[in-house]
């Protein structure tokens, strides 16, 4: 049964956790994901994990007596920093890396539970996200895939970027990619993201290109492997990066709820007017069927 979203709570920023807050807001307003996480909250637990902390946070938001307010995600942040030293510092983090880590960690936890129950079927994380997850770098030996990123071009649209998704750069010779699955260097296909490494600056620089993305998206034949190429998708959340690079700046989330849009800027929550935008780092589209 779908749990209606009637609570809109900002999240306190613990110095550099806007990357985390923006992703958590986008995931909370992803109805299938939120429902599954809330089910986990009511189940018996053997030990604390990133999933149990996320379930406690979502449950805390969903059961508040007030409709709006602010909640400190301290327990979740503490667990995140304990489990991965990459996030245990005062530096700004990349939301794409954090989203990947969070979803992969939850999937690993669920798969481990399924092993004990002898149910090796795909987890609900895979069921919700697997159609949009392909790898930024694909190993040509084991074909490992995980997360979709598209090339950005100046003055274009997200549909155009998706049409060019099949264009790849092969990493070979001395530029071979180290595959964690194969545990060796292999030839691979690489796809770029919103941030690109600039040799002259010796660091990643943000590609501040104008890329229009609509509130409603049809993929058409952007992929030759699509089972339903005419499926329509609704935009439900956008994570926006403000700044010049992945290790600096600020992240905010814009989400859709009950036919209106909200901007979540850490502990600030504001209602805004929906409009086609040109700025975004992570786009969350949900199938209409």
C-alpha positions in Angstrom: 0.0 0.0 0.0 1.3 3.4 -0.9 2.1 5.7 2.0 1.1 9.2 1.1 3.7 11.9 1.6 2.3 14.6 3.8 5.5 15.5 5.8 8.1 17.9 4.5 11.1 18.1 6.7 14.5 19.7 6.1 17.7 18.0 7.2 20.4 19.7 9.3 23.7 20.1 7.6 26.6 18.9 9.8 29.2 21.1 8.1 29.6 19.4 4.7 26.6 17.0 4.5 24.5 18.8 1.9 25.5 16.1 -0.6 23.9 13.5 1.7 20.8 15.6 2.5 20.0 16.2 -1.1 20.2 12.5 -2.0 18.2 11.5 1.0 15.4 13.9 0.1 15.3 12.7 -3.5 15.1 9.1 -2.3 12.5 9.8 0.3 10.2 11.2 -2.4 10.8 8.2 -4.6 7.6 6.3 -3.5 8.7 2.7 -4.2 12.0 3.2 -2.5 10.5 4.9 0.6 7.8 2.2 1.0 10.4 -0.6 1.0 12.7 1.3 3.4 9.8 1.9 5.8 8.9 -1.8 5.7 12.5 -2.6 6.9 12.0 -0.3 9.9 9.3 -2.6 11.3 11.3 -5.8 10.8 13.4 -7.5 13.5 17.1 -6.4 13.2 20.2 -8.2 14.3 22.6 -5.3 14.1 22.8 -1.6 13.1 23.5 -0.9 9.4 23.2 1.9 6.9 19.8 0.5 5.9 18.5 0.4 9.5 19.7 3.9 10.1 18.0 5.1 6.9 14.8 3.3 7.9 14.9 5.0 11.3 15.3 8.4 9.6 12.5 7.8 7.1 10.2 6.5 9.9 11.0 9.6 12.0 10.0 11.9 9.2 6.8 9.9 8.3 5.5 9.7 11.9 6.1 13.3 12.9 3.0 15.0 14.4 3.9 18.2 12.6 3.7 18.4 8.8 6.8 20.5 8.4 10.0 21.0 10.4 13.6 20.0 10.6 15.3 16.7 11.6 19.0 16.1 12.3 20.1 12.9 10.4 22.9 12.4 13.0 22.5 8.7 13.4 22.7 8.1 9.6 25.7 10.4 9.1 27.5 8.8 12.0 27.0 5.3 10.6 28.0 6.5 7.1 31.3 7.9 8.3 31.9 4.8 10.4 31.4 2.5 7.4 33.3 4.4 4.8 36.3 6.7 5.5 35.7 8.4 2.2 32.9 10.3 3.9 34.5 10.7 7.3 36.0 14.2 6.8 35.1 17.8 6.4 35.5 17.9 2.6 32.6 18.3 0.2 31.6 14.9 -1.4 30.2 14.0 -4.8 26.4 13.1 -4.7 26.8 10.7 -7.6 29.5 8.7 -5.7 27.4 8.8 -2.5 24.2 7.7 -4.3 26.1 4.8 -5.8 27.6 3.8 -2.5 24.3 4.0 -0.6 22.3 1.9 -3.2 25.1 -0.6 -3.6 25.4 -1.0 0.2 21.7 -1.5 0.7 21.6 -4.0 -2.1 24.5 -5.9 -0.5 22.8 -6.0 2.8 19.6 -7.4 1.2 21.4 -9.9 -0.8 23.3 -11.2 2.3 19.9 -11.6 4.0 18.5 -13.5 1.0 21.5 -15.9 1.1 20.5 -16.9 4.6 16.9 -17.3 3.5 17.9 -19.2 0.3 16.2 -16.6 -1.9 18.8 -15.4 -4.4 16.3 -13.3 -6.5 17.1 -9.7 -7.3 16.5 -7.3 -4.4 14.0 -4.5 -4.4 16.8 -2.1 -5.0 17.5 -3.8 -8.3 13.8 -3.9 -9.2 13.4 -0.2 -8.6 16.6 1.1 -10.2 18.1 -1.6 -12.5 16.5 -0.4 -15.7 18.4 2.9 -15.3 21.6 1.5 -13.9 24.5 0.9 -16.3 28.1 1.5 -15.7 30.1 4.7 -16.2 33.0 2.3 -17.0 32.1 -1.1 -18.4 34.6 -3.9 -18.2 34.7 -5.7 -21.6 35.8 -9.0 -19.9 33.1 -9.5 -17.3 30.5 -6.9 -18.5 30.0 -5.6 -15.0 27.4 -2.7 -15.0 26.2 -0.4 -12.3 25.2 3.3 -13.0 24.1 5.4 -15.9 25.9 8.7 -16.8 25.6 10.5 -20.1 27.9 12.8 -22.0 27.0 16.5 -21.8 27.1 18.9 -24.7 26.6 22.6 -24.9 23.0 23.9 -25.6 21.3 20.5 -25.9 18.6 18.4 -24.2 18.7 15.3 -22.0 17.0 13.3 -24.8 19.8 14.2 -27.2 22.4 13.2 -24.5 20.6 9.9 -24.1 20.7 9.3 -27.8 24.4 9.7 -27.8 24.8 7.3 -24.8 26.0 4.5 -27.0 29.0 6.5 -28.1 31.9 5.2 -26.0 35.6 5.7 -25.5 37.7 2.5 -25.3 40.3 2.3 -22.5 43.2 0.1 -23.7 47.0 -0.4 -23.7 48.5 1.6 -20.8 45.1 3.2 -20.1 43.3 -0.1 -19.2 40.7 0.0 -16.4 41.2 -1.9 -13.2 38.1 -4.1 -12.8 37.2 -5.0 -9.2 35.4 -8.1 -10.4 38.2 -9.4 -12.6 40.9 -8.2 -10.1 43.1 -7.1 -13.0 43.4 -4.4 -15.7 41.0 -4.9 -18.6 39.9 -3.1 -21.7 36.8 -1.0 -20.9 34.3 1.5 -22.2 34.2 4.8 -20.4 31.4 7.4 -20.3 31.8 10.9 -18.8 29.7 12.8 -16.2 28.9 16.4 -15.3 32.5 16.9 -14.1 35.5 16.4 -16.4 39.2 16.1 -15.6 41.1 19.0 -17.1 44.8 18.3 -17.7 45.8 22.0 -17.6 44.2 22.4 -14.1 45.1 18.9 -12.8 41.6 18.5 -11.4 38.0 17.9 -12.2 36.1 20.9 -13.5 32.3 21.3 -13.7 30.8 21.3 -17.2 28.4 24.2 -16.9 26.6 23.4 -20.1 22.9 24.3 -20.8 21.2 20.9 -20.9 17.4 21.1 -21.0 15.4 18.3 -19.2 11.6 18.2 -19.4 9.0 17.3 -16.7 7.9 14.5 -18.9 10.3 12.3 -20.9 9.9 9.8 -23.7 13.1 7.8 -24.4 11.9 6.7 -27.9 14.7 4.5 -29.4 17.6 5.9 -27.4 18.6 2.3 -26.7 18.5 -0.7 -29.0 17.9 -2.9 -26.0 14.8 -1.2 -24.8 11.9 -3.6 -24.1 9.4 -0.7 -24.2 11.0 2.1 -26.2 7.9 4.4 -26.1 7.5 4.3 -22.3 6.9 7.7 -20.7 8.6 9.0 -17.6 7.7 11.7 -15.1 10.4 13.8 -13.5 10.1 13.4 -9.7 13.4 14.8 -8.3 16.5 16.7 -9.3 19.7 17.2 -7.4 21.4 20.4 -8.3 25.1 21.3 -7.8 26.0 25.0 -7.2 29.7 25.6 -7.6 32.7 25.0 -9.8 33.8 21.5 -8.9 32.8 18.2 -7.2 34.8 19.0 -4.1 33.4 22.5 -3.5 30.1 24.2 -3.7 26.6 23.2 -2.5 23.9 20.6 -3.3 20.1 21.1 -3.1 17.2 18.9 -4.0 14.0 19.7 -5.9 11.2 17.2 -5.6 7.6 16.7 -6.8 4.9 15.8 -4.3 1.1 15.9 -4.8 1.4 17.9 -8.1 3.6 20.7 -6.6 7.3 21.2 -6.3 9.5 21.7 -3.3 13.1 22.9 -2.9 15.1 21.3 -0.1 18.2 23.3 0.9 19.3 21.4 3.9 17.0 22.6 6.7 15.1 25.1 4.4 12.0 23.8 2.6 10.3 26.1 0.1 7.4 25.6 -2.4 8.4 26.6 -5.9 6.9 26.8 -9.4 7.5 23.9 -11.7 9.3 24.7 -14.9 11.6 23.1 -17.5 15.2 23.6 -16.2 18.7 23.6 -17.7 20.6 22.9 -14.5 20.9 19.5 -12.8 23.3 16.8 -11.8 21.1 13.9 -10.9 17.7 13.5 -12.5 15.2 11.0 -11.1 12.5 10.0 -13.6 9.7 7.5 -12.7 7.9 5.3 -15.2 4.2 6.3 -15.7 3.2 2.6 -16.0 
